[in-house]
Amino acid sequence: MSLSIVILAAGKGTRMKSATTKVMHKLAGKALVEHVINTAKTLSPQNLAVVCGNGADQVTPLVESMAATTVMQNEQLGTGHAVMQAQAIFADAEQVLVLYGDVPLTQPATLEALIQCGDNSGLRILTTELADPTGYGRIVRDATGKVICITEQKDADEATLRINEVNSGIMVLPAQWLKNSISKLENNNAQGEYYLTDMVALAVADGLAINTVCCDDNAEVAGVNTRQQLAELERHYQLLQANKFMAAGVTLADPSRLDIRGDVTIGQDVIIDINVILQGKVNIADNVTIAANCIIKDSSIAAGTEILANSMLDNATVGANASIGPFARLRPGSVLSDQAKIGNFVETKNANIGVGSKINHLSYIGDTDMGAGVNIGAGTITCNYDGANKHRTTIGDNAFIGSDSQLIAPVTIAEGATIGAGTTLRKDAAAGALTLTKTIQKTVAGWKRPVKKKT
């Protein structure tokens, strides 16, 4: 069966009270419509289109970056009208699945069940039951239980309003029948819009079978219209992620205080304390411990490493049995070998730290290649920037750098060298020797700052 998917994302979202169009608001670090597109792709559709309107200038770049097609709905005249604009997308398909850009948590398995239910020549509707169905279109059935129509809240009478089974808006329709019948939609309703839900009554009139799948988890079909609803779905999503990781062998101090905002893998016997954010592509191996208030983004952490409280890792690679923090910051390009130690108030950037090397206190190590067994004293700085260009520092195995030293790149400290405390190193330091510097303060008249090299 060939399947085309149409995602409706043209609404204004006025209740969000935002310059950002509704479907571009983020849940778990991704735009709402991005979640929907990712889910749609798991179904391997023949065609995938997003109907845009309000805020199209914000939505279109994302849609194109995800290899989906954009269709414009210049006038927002209802969901049926939106699907009309996408007819060329499903012209050659057998089935059309309609999704919504502000309904981010529908699961692929649920959509698979919807696609597979009933006859391919009929309609299939995803429904759910709500204790309070206010605001939703009701699934109206006859005495035998067959669906006869969907009635919107504003058009419902008292008996219909008492129905708890509601329409999610998500449905699968036979493509050719839809193409031939959608022009029959009328807008003689309270909103003056063309409702896609009215296709159900047309299908009944044409003798098409109507099948439904009732979704147990209401959050799968919940739309976002307000920031409160967005916050509720965020917490629901995060709890689902927390439960998944706990079931796989991860200990969470408080499942309600972990935020997953990307593609995260976590090994067994990992312990994560409160208020930890894992963002982007993160890989955490077995037996890692992460203390409170840490933020880890686009990083890989090998087995047995301990990350102490209030540390930040961004695009870092950490070896096994390393120690980081507290209050440490690993910036992009930081690579820690096994058993390396980054202590409190230490910042690294674009630096390779060798096996067992230690930077324990109050230091900045940037643009550096450091060997194994190096000890960096408190307050050490690699002066990698001359005001215009970056330069590298090389530190050999087993070197010892005394406290409060400044290493002015480009400079090389050979294997086993010792740099005395308070040294300002401007020249290479010899292997196995002690290097000290002492300068008298002076002013150099006529000095000019260097200029950036042309590339």
C-alpha positions as CSV (number, residue, x, y, z in Angstrom):
1,M,0.0,0.0,0.0
2,S,1.4,3.4,-1.0
3,L,1.0,6.0,1.7
4,S,1.2,9.8,1.5
5,I,1.3,11.9,4.7
6,V,0.0,15.4,5.0
7,I,0.8,17.4,8.1
8,L,-1.3,20.5,8.8
9,A,0.7,23.3,10.3
10,A,-0.8,26.6,9.0
11,G,-2.7,27.8,12.1
12,K,-2.1,31.1,13.8
13,G,-1.7,29.8,17.4
14,T,-2.9,33.1,18.8
15,R,-3.3,31.7,22.3
16,M,0.5,31.1,22.5
17,K,0.9,34.9,22.6
18,S,4.1,34.7,20.7
19,A,6.0,36.0,17.7
20,T,7.0,32.4,17.1
21,T,4.4,30.5,15.2
22,K,2.8,27.7,17.2
23,V,4.3,24.6,15.6
24,M,7.8,26.0,16.0
25,H,7.6,26.2,19.8
26,K,9.8,23.5,21.3
27,L,9.1,20.4,23.3
28,A,12.2,18.5,24.5
29,G,14.4,20.8,22.5
30,K,12.7,20.2,19.2
31,A,10.0,22.1,17.4
32,L,6.5,20.6,17.7
33,V,6.3,20.0,14.0
34,E,9.8,18.4,14.0
35,H,8.5,15.7,16.3
36,V,5.6,15.1,13.9
37,I,7.8,14.9,10.8
38,N,10.2,12.5,12.6
39,T,7.2,10.2,13.5
40,A,5.8,10.4,10.0
41,K,9.2,9.3,8.5
42,T,9.1,6.1,10.5
43,L,6.1,5.1,8.4
44,S,8.2,5.3,5.2
45,P,5.6,7.4,3.2
46,Q,5.7,7.8,-0.5
47,N,5.3,11.5,-0.1
48,L,5.4,13.7,3.0
49,A,4.1,17.3,2.9
50,V,3.6,20.0,5.5
51,V,0.8,22.5,4.9
52,C,2.1,26.0,5.9
53,G,0.4,29.3,6.3
54,N,0.9,31.6,9.3
55,G,4.6,31.8,10.1
56,A,5.6,30.0,6.9
57,D,8.9,31.9,6.9
58,Q,9.8,30.1,10.2
59,V,8.4,26.7,9.3
60,T,9.6,26.3,5.7
61,P,13.4,26.2,6.4
62,L,12.9,23.4,9.0
63,V,10.6,21.4,6.7
64,E,13.1,21.7,3.8
65,S,16.0,20.7,6.0
66,M,14.1,17.5,6.9
67,A,13.6,16.6,3.2
68,A,9.8,17.2,3.3
69,T,7.7,19.2,0.9
70,T,6.0,22.5,1.8
71,V,2.5,23.3,0.6
72,M,1.1,26.8,1.1
73,Q,-2.4,27.5,2.5
74,N,-2.5,31.3,2.0
75,E,-6.0,31.6,3.5
76,Q,-6.8,29.5,6.6
77,L,-10.3,28.3,5.9
78,G,-10.2,25.1,7.9
79,T,-8.6,21.7,8.0
80,G,-10.5,20.5,4.9
81,H,-9.4,23.5,3.0
82,A,-5.8,22.8,4.1
83,V,-5.9,19.2,2.7
84,M,-7.4,20.6,-0.5
85,Q,-4.1,22.5,-1.0
86,A,-2.1,19.3,-0.8
87,Q,-4.0,17.2,-3.4
88,A,-1.0,17.1,-5.8
89,I,0.9,15.4,-3.0
90,F,-1.4,12.4,-2.7
91,A,-2.6,12.2,-6.3
92,D,-0.7,8.9,-7.0
93,A,-1.0,7.3,-3.5
94,E,-3.5,4.7,-2.3
95,Q,-3.9,6.1,1.2
96,V,-3.5,9.5,2.9
97,L,-2.6,9.9,6.6
98,V,-3.5,13.4,8.0
99,L,-1.4,14.5,11.0
100,Y,-1.2,17.8,12.8
101,G,1.9,19.9,13.4
102,D,0.8,20.8,17.0
103,V,0.2,17.2,18.1
104,P,3.8,16.1,18.8
105,L,3.5,12.9,20.9
106,T,1.6,10.5,18.7
107,Q,3.6,7.2,18.6
108,P,4.5,5.3,15.5
109,A,3.0,2.1,16.8
110,T,-0.3,3.9,17.2
111,L,-0.3,5.2,13.7
112,E,0.7,1.7,12.4
113,A,-2.3,0.2,14.1
114,L,-4.5,2.9,12.6
115,I,-3.2,2.3,9.1
116,Q,-3.7,-1.5,9.4
117,C,-7.2,-1.4,10.9
118,G,-10.2,-2.2,8.7
119,D,-10.4,-2.1,4.9
120,N,-8.1,0.1,2.8
121,S,-11.2,1.3,0.9
122,G,-12.7,2.9,4.1
123,L,-11.9,5.6,6.5
124,R,-9.9,5.0,9.7
125,I,-10.1,7.5,12.6
126,L,-7.9,7.8,15.7
127,T,-10.1,8.6,18.7
128,T,-9.6,8.8,22.4
129,E,-11.9,9.0,25.5
130,L,-11.8,12.1,27.7
131,A,-13.3,12.7,31.1
132,D,-13.8,16.3,30.0
133,P,-14.2,16.3,26.2
134,T,-14.9,20.1,26.1
135,G,-13.6,21.6,22.9
136,Y,-13.2,18.4,20.9
137,G,-15.3,17.0,18.1
138,R,-17.5,14.1,19.2
139,I,-17.5,10.7,17.6
140,V,-21.2,10.1,16.9
141,R,-22.3,6.5,16.4
142,D,-25.6,4.9,15.6
143,A,-27.4,2.2,17.6
144,T,-25.2,-0.5,16.2
145,G,-22.0,1.4,17.1
146,K,-21.1,2.4,13.6
147,V,-19.6,5.9,13.2
148,I,-22.0,8.2,11.4
149,C,-20.3,11.6,11.7
150,I,-18.0,13.8,13.8
151,T,-19.7,16.8,15.3
152,E,-17.6,19.8,16.4
153,Q,-18.1,21.4,19.8
154,K,-19.7,24.5,18.5
155,D,-22.2,22.6,16.4
156,A,-23.1,20.0,18.9
157,D,-26.5,19.7,20.7
158,E,-26.8,18.7,24.4
159,A,-26.9,15.0,23.7
160,T,-23.9,15.1,21.5
161,L,-21.9,17.1,24.1
162,R,-22.4,14.3,26.6
163,I,-20.3,11.9,24.4
164,N,-16.8,11.3,25.8
165,E,-15.2,9.7,22.7
166,V,-13.6,12.4,20.7
167,N,-11.9,12.9,17.4
168,S,-8.1,13.3,17.5
169,G,-8.2,14.8,14.0
170,I,-5.8,12.1,12.8
171,M,-7.3,9.9,10.1
172,V,-6.4,7.7,7.1
173,L,-8.5,8.2,4.0
174,P,-8.5,6.4,0.6
175,A,-6.6,8.9,-1.6
176,Q,-8.6,8.7,-4.8
177,W,-11.9,8.9,-3.0
178,L,-10.6,11.9,-1.0
179,K,-9.5,13.6,-4.1
180,N,-12.9,13.1,-5.8
181,S,-15.0,14.0,-2.7
182,I,-13.2,16.8,-0.9
183,S,-14.7,19.4,-3.1
184,K,-18.1,18.5,-1.7
185,L,-17.2,19.9,1.7
186,E,-19.3,22.9,2.8
187,N,-18.7,25.7,5.3
188,N,-22.2,26.1,6.6
189,N,-21.1,25.8,10.3
190,A,-20.5,28.1,13.2
191,Q,-16.9,28.8,12.2
192,G,-17.6,29.2,8.4
193,E,-14.8,26.7,7.7
194,Y,-14.3,23.6,5.7
195,Y,-13.9,20.8,8.3
196,L,-12.0,17.7,7.3
197,T,-14.1,15.9,9.8
198,D,-17.1,16.3,7.5
199,M,-15.5,13.8,5.2
200,V,-16.8,11.2,7.6
201,A,-20.5,12.0,6.8
202,L,-19.6,12.0,3.1
203,A,-18.0,8.6,3.5
204,V,-21.1,7.2,5.3
205,A,-23.2,8.6,2.5
206,D,-21.0,6.8,-0.1
207,G,-21.2,3.6,1.8
208,L,-17.5,3.5,2.9
209,A,-16.6,1.5,6.0
210,I,-15.6,3.6,9.0
211,N,-13.1,2.1,11.5
212,T,-11.6,3.6,14.6
213,V,-8.6,3.0,16.8
214,C,-9.0,4.3,20.4
215,C,-5.8,5.6,21.8
216,D,-5.3,4.8,25.5
217,D,-2.8,7.6,26.2
218,N,-4.6,10.9,25.8
219,A,-1.2,12.7,25.5
220,E,-0.6,11.0,22.1
221,V,-3.4,13.0,20.6
222,A,-3.2,16.1,22.7
223,G,-2.6,19.3,20.7
224,V,-0.8,22.4,21.9
225,N,-2.7,25.7,21.9
226,T,-1.4,27.4,25.0
227,R,1.9,27.5,26.9
228,Q,0.2,25.7,29.7
229,Q,-0.6,22.8,27.4
230,L,2.9,22.8,26.1
231,A,4.3,22.6,29.6
232,E,2.0,19.7,30.4
233,L,3.1,17.7,27.3
234,E,6.8,18.5,28.1
235,R,6.4,16.9,31.6
236,H,4.5,13.9,30.1
237,Y,7.2,13.4,27.5
238,Q,10.0,13.7,30.1
239,L,8.4,11.2,32.4
240,L,8.1,8.7,29.5
241,Q,11.8,9.1,28.9
242,A,12.7,8.7,32.5
243,N,10.6,5.5,32.8
244,K,12.3,4.1,29.7
245,F,15.8,4.7,31.1
246,M,14.9,3.4,34.6
247,A,13.5,0.2,33.0
248,A,16.9,-0.2,31.2
249,G,18.9,0.0,34.4
250,V,19.4,3.7,35.1
251,T,19.0,5.1,38.6
252,L,17.3,8.5,38.7
253,A,17.2,10.5,42.0
254,D,14.0,12.1,40.9
255,P,12.4,11.1,37.5
256,S,10.6,14.5,37.4
257,R,13.8,16.4,37.5
258,L,15.6,15.0,34.4
259,D,15.3,16.6,31.0
260,I,16.1,14.8,27.8
261,R,16.3,17.1,24.9
262,G,17.8,15.1,22.1
263,D,18.9,11.6,21.1
264,V,20.3,10.1,24.2
265,T,21.7,6.6,25.0
266,I,22.5,5.6,28.6
267,G,24.1,2.4,29.8
268,Q,23.4,0.3,32.8
269,D,24.1,1.2,36.4
270,V,24.3,4.9,35.6
271,I,23.3,7.2,38.5
272,I,21.8,10.6,37.7
273,D,21.0,13.1,40.4
274,I,18.4,15.9,40.1
275,N,18.2,18.8,37.6
276,V,20.4,17.2,34.9
277,I,19.8,18.2,31.3
278,L,20.9,15.9,28.5
279,Q,20.8,17.8,25.2
280,G,21.5,16.9,21.6
281,K,23.3,13.6,20.8
282,V,24.6,12.2,24.1
283,N,26.1,8.8,24.8
284,I,26.7,7.7,28.4
285,A,28.3,4.4,29.0
286,D,27.9,2.0,32.0
287,N,28.6,3.0,35.6
288,V,28.8,6.7,35.0
289,T,27.7,9.0,37.9
290,I,26.3,12.4,37.2
291,A,25.7,14.7,40.1
292,A,23.1,17.5,40.4
293,N,22.6,20.4,38.1
294,C,24.8,19.2,35.3
295,I,24.2,20.1,31.6
296,I,25.6,17.7,29.0
297,K,25.3,18.5,25.3
298,D,26.4,16.6,22.2
299,S,29.0,14.6,24.3
300,S,30.2,11.1,24.8
301,I,31.2,9.8,28.3
302,A,33.0,6.5,28.7
303,A,32.4,3.9,31.5
304,G,33.1,4.6,35.1
305,T,33.4,8.4,34.8
306,E,32.2,10.7,37.6
307,I,30.8,14.1,36.8
308,L,30.4,16.2,39.9
309,A,27.8,18.9,40.5
310,N,27.2,22.0,38.4
311,S,29.4,21.0,35.5
312,M,28.8,21.7,31.9
313,L,30.0,19.6,28.9
314,D,29.5,20.7,25.3
315,N,30.8,18.7,22.4
316,A,33.2,16.9,24.6
317,T,34.6,13.4,24.5
318,V,35.4,11.9,27.9
319,G,37.4,8.6,28.5
320,A,36.8,5.9,31.1
321,N,37.1,6.5,34.9
322,A,37.7,10.2,34.5
323,S,36.7,12.8,37.1
324,I,35.0,16.1,36.2
325,G,34.0,19.0,38.5
326,P,32.4,20.3,40.5
327,F,31.8,23.6,38.6
328,A,33.8,22.5,35.6
329,R,33.2,23.5,32.0
330,L,34.3,21.4,29.0
331,R,33.8,23.5,25.9
332,P,33.7,22.1,22.3
333,G,36.7,20.1,21.2
334,S,37.7,19.0,24.7
335,V,38.9,15.4,24.7
336,L,39.7,13.7,28.0
337,S,41.6,10.4,28.0
338,D,41.1,7.7,30.6
339,Q,41.6,8.6,34.3
340,A,42.0,12.3,33.5
341,K,40.8,14.8,36.1
342,I,39.2,18.2,35.6
343,G,38.6,19.9,38.9
344,N,36.6,22.8,40.3
345,F,36.4,26.0,38.3
346,V,38.4,24.6,35.4
347,E,37.6,25.4,31.8
348,T,38.9,23.5,28.8
349,K,38.4,24.2,25.1
350,N,39.7,22.4,22.0
351,A,42.2,20.6,24.2
352,N,43.4,17.0,24.3
353,I,44.1,15.9,27.9
354,G,46.3,12.8,28.3
355,V,45.8,9.7,30.3
356,G,45.8,10.4,34.1
357,S,46.6,14.1,33.6
358,K,45.2,16.5,36.2
359,I,43.9,20.0,36.1
360,N,42.6,20.4,39.6
361,H,41.8,24.0,40.3
362,L,40.9,27.3,38.8
363,S,42.6,27.0,35.4
364,Y,41.9,27.6,31.7
365,I,43.4,25.1,29.2
366,G,42.6,25.9,25.6
367,D,44.0,24.9,22.2
368,T,46.3,22.5,24.0
369,D,47.8,19.0,23.3
370,M,48.7,17.5,26.7
371,G,50.4,14.2,27.3
372,A,50.0,11.6,30.0
373,G,50.6,12.1,33.7
374,V,50.8,15.9,33.5
375,N,50.0,18.0,36.6
376,I,48.6,21.5,36.1
377,G,48.8,23.8,39.2
378,A,46.0,26.1,40.3
379,G,45.5,29.3,38.3
380,T,47.4,28.1,35.2
381,I,46.3,29.7,31.9
382,T,47.2,28.8,28.4
383,C,47.3,32.1,26.7
384,N,46.2,30.9,23.3
385,Y,44.8,34.1,21.8
386,D,47.1,37.0,20.8
387,G,44.2,39.4,20.2
388,A,43.7,38.3,16.6
389,N,44.8,34.6,16.1
390,K,44.7,31.4,18.1
391,H,47.9,29.4,18.8
392,R,48.5,25.9,20.4
393,T,50.3,24.8,23.5
394,T,52.0,21.4,23.6
395,I,52.8,19.8,27.0
396,G,54.8,16.5,27.1
397,D,54.2,13.5,29.3
398,N,54.8,13.9,33.1
399,A,55.3,17.6,32.9
400,F,54.6,19.7,36.1
401,I,53.2,23.2,35.7
402,G,53.4,25.3,38.9
403,S,50.5,27.4,40.1
404,D,49.7,30.7,38.7
405,S,51.7,30.1,35.5
406,Q,50.9,31.6,32.1
407,L,51.9,29.6,29.0
408,I,52.0,31.9,26.1
409,A,51.3,30.0,22.9
410,P,52.7,28.9,20.6
411,V,55.0,27.1,23.1
412,T,56.1,23.6,23.8
413,I,56.9,22.1,27.2
414,A,59.0,19.0,26.8
415,E,58.5,15.6,28.6
416,G,59.2,15.7,32.3
417,A,59.8,19.5,32.4
418,T,58.9,21.5,35.5
419,I,57.6,25.0,35.3
420,G,58.0,27.0,38.5
421,A,55.1,28.7,40.1
422,G,54.3,32.2,38.8
423,T,56.2,31.6,35.5
424,T,55.2,33.5,32.4
425,L,56.5,31.1,29.7
426,R,57.3,32.7,26.4
427,K,59.8,30.1,25.1
428,D,59.9,26.4,24.9
429,A,60.8,24.5,28.1
430,A,63.5,21.8,28.0
431,A,62.8,18.2,29.0
432,G,63.5,17.2,32.6
433,A,64.6,20.7,33.6
434,L,63.2,23.4,35.8
435,T,62.2,26.6,34.1
436,L,61.6,29.8,35.9
437,T,61.0,33.4,34.7
438,K,61.2,36.7,36.4
439,T,60.4,40.0,34.8
440,I,60.6,43.6,35.8
441,Q,57.5,45.7,35.0
442,K,58.0,48.0,32.1
443,T,56.1,49.9,29.5
444,V,56.8,49.4,25.8
445,A,56.1,52.6,23.9
446,G,54.8,52.3,20.3
447,W,53.6,48.7,20.7
448,K,50.9,47.7,18.3
449,R,48.4,44.9,18.6
450,P,48.7,42.1,16.1
451,V,46.3,41.9,13.2
452,K,44.3,38.9,12.1
453,K,46.0,36.7,9.5
454,K,44.2,36.5,6.1
455,T,43.1,33.1,5.1
